[in-house]
């Protein structure tokens, strides 16, 4: 079965711009979570969506937002990009997010210059 | 703020050696402990999800144990092979639909 698909794989943006990343979960998975990994930091939780509703949010500024569509595909948006937003952004899908395994995508590498 | 910690940060072993890593996590509001294997330029691969105190899981040469009362889990690799070289991540589900990750243990197996 198809895995979790994230697009684009790589992205270069300028400070102050905004960016939208996309994640298509495994068919049948209704939970999509987003994580950020920066150099020197572990994977940090951004937010989780289930059936188009945000159920949980990590400790990130309001510039980071997301949404989920009726087909469970999710997008995350970062507005007013800062250099520190350069990171690998991973999404993970799960049947319902509670204790089931999470399947990760390959990530989007965002570079802000 | 939950703290999930892994040790050691990195490990170099010879092919054929057996090794183990530790993950410590908050025992309060514990729901599940996840182990992932992450190779460079690939996506993290799920190894185990464990929920019950005393749980032991095995997948080939890799096994894991869980102690929810004291908040730790061990991952064991028997007879390490060069293809086992990767970063091993643990993550805890404590109340909430989110994973809190440790910093990972980077394993390098020399042929």
Interface residues (C-beta under 8 A of the other chain):
Chain A: X3 X4 X31 X33 X35 X42 X43 X44 X45 X48 X50 X55 X56 X58 X90 X92 X97 X98 X99 X100 X101 X102 X103 X104 X105 X106 X107
Chain B: X31 X32 X34 X36 X42 X43 X44 X45 X46 X49 X51 X89 X91 X93 X96 X97 X98 X99 X100 X101 X102 X103 X104
